[in-house]
Amino acid sequence: MTFAGEQVSFASGDETASAYVSVPASGRGPGVVVLPEWWGLVDHIREVCDRLAREGFVAFAPDLYRGESTTDPDAASRLMMDLEIPRAAADLDGAIAALLGHEAVEGSRVGVIGFCMGGQLALFAATRNERVRAVVDFYGVHPNVSLDLRGLQASVMGIFAENDTFVPPDVVRQLEADLVAAGKSADFTILPGVDHAFMNDTRPDVFDAEASSRAWAMMLAFLRRELG
């Protein structure tokens, strides 16, 4: 698989982390941080970044596992549960700062999108940083990440799956209710008949082309509205 982006380094607190960055052919665009599923920074996430770049966005995917990734569910679960949340928080802060400082990024605010683990982390990043003005949470879950919604300034789009056993519809509705009760902008959709990770086209067991296409279009319209 050929990728159009590049691997870069960025400051994360007192440490250095890395990220995959993809830039539009025009050389300019709004910035979007892309956060991965529990597999880590795998080719699927790089391809998501490249797709976003083709749509005019500068996409920045930090490597939260610091070089580790996997295709094994048990190993992925261990990596997710072993993720040090304070270090991840520093990585998220650093990624947002690095993206805003990138020469190709237009504007003073960014979006954050995430899948599964990354969906919860996208919300987490936005509660920490007022420069995040748009969040897209695709079926987000991480049991060790709690959210203080008081700091959230971003509009939130949530896209979830009806048949998701990790984030069932009652949990989704509660998250949406919590956001609304906190006075936040929340637009949630539970797509019928699909499973967790339906956006991942490298997972034929769960990928749903129709739902994925619909969700992708929803996300693009939202990001363009909020970051344009």
C-alpha positions in Angstrom: 0.0 0.0 0.0 1.3 3.4 -1.0 0.8 6.4 1.3 1.0 10.1 0.4 1.9 11.4 3.8 5.0 11.3 6.0 6.1 10.4 9.5 7.1 13.4 11.6 8.2 14.0 15.2 6.6 16.4 17.6 7.1 17.6 21.2 5.0 15.8 23.9 5.8 17.5 27.2 9.4 16.7 27.8 9.4 13.8 25.4 9.3 13.4 21.6 6.5 11.5 19.9 5.8 10.7 16.3 2.8 11.1 14.0 1.7 10.4 10.4 0.8 13.6 8.5 -1.0 13.9 5.2 -1.4 17.2 3.4 -3.8 18.2 0.6 -2.5 18.5 -2.9 -3.3 22.2 -2.6 -0.8 22.5 0.2 -3.3 24.1 2.6 -6.4 23.2 4.6 -8.0 22.9 8.0 -6.3 20.7 10.6 -7.8 17.4 11.9 -6.2 15.1 14.5 -7.0 11.4 13.8 -7.0 9.0 16.7 -6.8 5.2 16.2 -8.6 2.1 17.3 -7.0 -0.1 19.9 -4.7 -1.6 17.1 -2.5 1.5 17.2 -1.2 3.6 14.3 -1.8 1.0 11.5 -2.1 1.3 7.8 -5.9 1.8 8.0 -5.4 5.0 10.0 -2.8 6.2 7.6 -5.3 5.6 4.8 -7.9 7.6 6.7 -5.5 10.5 6.9 -4.8 10.3 3.2 -8.5 10.2 2.5 -9.0 13.3 4.6 -6.1 15.0 2.7 -7.9 14.3 -0.6 -10.9 16.1 0.9 -8.8 19.2 1.7 -7.8 18.6 5.3 -4.4 18.4 6.9 -4.6 15.1 8.8 -2.3 14.3 11.8 -2.3 10.9 13.5 -0.2 10.7 16.6 1.4 7.3 17.5 0.0 6.9 21.0 1.6 3.5 21.4 5.1 4.8 20.6 5.9 2.4 17.8 3.8 -0.6 18.8 0.8 -1.9 16.9 -1.0 -5.2 16.4 -3.6 -7.1 14.5 -4.3 -9.5 17.4 -7.3 -8.6 19.5 -5.8 -9.8 22.8 -2.6 -7.8 22.2 -4.7 -4.8 21.2 -6.7 -5.0 24.4 -3.5 -5.1 26.5 -2.1 -2.1 24.6 -5.2 -0.1 25.2 -5.4 -1.0 28.9 -1.7 -0.3 29.4 -1.9 3.1 27.8 -0.7 5.6 30.3 -3.4 8.2 30.3 -1.2 11.1 31.5 1.3 10.4 28.7 -1.6 10.1 26.2 -2.9 13.4 27.4 0.5 15.0 26.8 0.6 13.4 23.4 -2.8 14.8 22.5 -1.9 18.3 23.7 1.4 18.1 21.8 -0.4 16.8 18.6 -2.8 19.6 18.6 -0.1 22.2 19.1 2.1 20.6 16.4 -0.9 20.5 14.0 -1.7 24.2 14.6 1.9 25.0 14.1 2.1 23.1 10.8 2.7 25.4 7.8 -0.1 23.8 5.8 -2.9 24.4 8.4 -5.3 27.2 7.9 -7.2 28.8 10.8 -6.7 28.8 14.6 -8.8 25.8 15.5 -8.8 22.1 14.7 -11.0 19.0 14.7 -10.3 15.7 16.3 -11.8 12.4 15.1 -11.3 9.0 16.6 -12.4 5.4 16.3 -13.2 3.1 19.2 -10.5 3.9 21.7 -9.7 7.0 19.7 -13.3 8.2 19.8 -13.2 8.5 23.6 -9.7 10.0 23.4 -11.0 12.6 20.8 -13.6 13.8 23.4 -10.9 13.7 26.1 -8.6 15.9 23.9 -11.3 18.4 23.4 -12.1 18.7 27.1 -8.4 19.7 27.6 -8.0 22.2 24.8 -10.3 25.0 23.7 -8.6 25.1 20.3 -10.5 21.9 19.4 -13.8 23.1 17.9 -15.1 19.9 16.3 -15.1 16.3 17.6 -16.2 13.2 15.7 -16.6 10.2 18.0 -16.9 6.9 16.1 -18.1 4.3 18.6 -15.7 5.6 21.3 -14.7 3.5 24.3 -11.9 3.4 26.8 -12.7 2.3 30.4 -9.8 4.3 31.9 -10.6 7.7 30.3 -13.1 9.8 32.2 -14.4 13.1 30.8 -14.7 16.5 32.5 -17.2 18.1 30.2 -16.8 21.5 31.7 -13.7 22.2 29.5 -15.4 21.1 26.3 -15.8 24.0 23.8 -16.2 21.8 20.7 -19.3 20.7 18.9 -19.6 16.9 19.0 -20.8 14.5 16.4 -21.2 10.9 17.6 -21.6 8.1 15.1 -22.4 4.7 16.7 -23.5 1.2 15.8 -26.8 -0.4 16.8 -25.3 -3.8 17.3 -22.2 -2.6 19.2 -21.6 -4.8 22.3 -18.7 -2.5 23.4 -20.8 0.7 23.3 -24.5 -0.3 23.2 -27.2 2.2 22.4 -28.1 2.9 26.0 -24.6 4.0 26.7 -24.6 6.2 23.6 -27.9 7.8 24.7 -26.5 8.5 28.1 -23.4 10.1 26.7 -25.5 12.3 24.5 -27.8 13.2 27.4 -24.7 14.1 29.6 -23.4 16.4 26.8 -26.8 18.1 26.4 -27.2 18.5 30.2 -23.8 20.1 30.3 -24.9 22.6 27.7 -22.8 21.2 24.9 -23.6 20.9 21.2 -24.1 17.2 20.5 -25.4 15.5 17.3 -25.6 11.7 17.8 -26.6 9.0 15.3 -26.9 5.3 15.9 -26.7 3.5 12.6 -29.0 0.5 12.3 -27.9 -3.0 11.7 -24.2 -2.5 11.9 -21.5 -3.6 14.4 -18.6 -1.9 16.2 -15.8 -0.9 13.8 -18.1 -0.8 10.8 -15.9 2.0 9.3 -12.8 -0.2 9.2 -12.5 -1.7 5.6 -9.7 -3.9 6.7 -12.2 -5.8 8.9 -14.5 -7.8 6.5 -16.2 -9.4 9.5 -17.7 -6.0 10.5 -17.1 -3.5 7.7 -20.3 -2.1 6.2 -19.7 -0.2 3.0 -23.1 1.6 2.9 -23.0 2.7 6.6 -19.3 3.7 6.2 -20.1 5.8 3.2 -22.9 7.5 5.0 -20.9 8.2 8.1 -17.9 9.5 6.1 -20.2 12.0 4.4 -21.7 13.1 7.7 -18.3 13.6 9.1 -17.0 15.7 6.2 -20.1 17.9 6.2 -19.7 18.5 10.0 -15.9 19.2 9.8 -16.4 21.6 6.9 -19.1 23.4 8.8 -17.3 23.7 12.1 -13.8 24.4 10.7 -14.6 26.3 7.6 
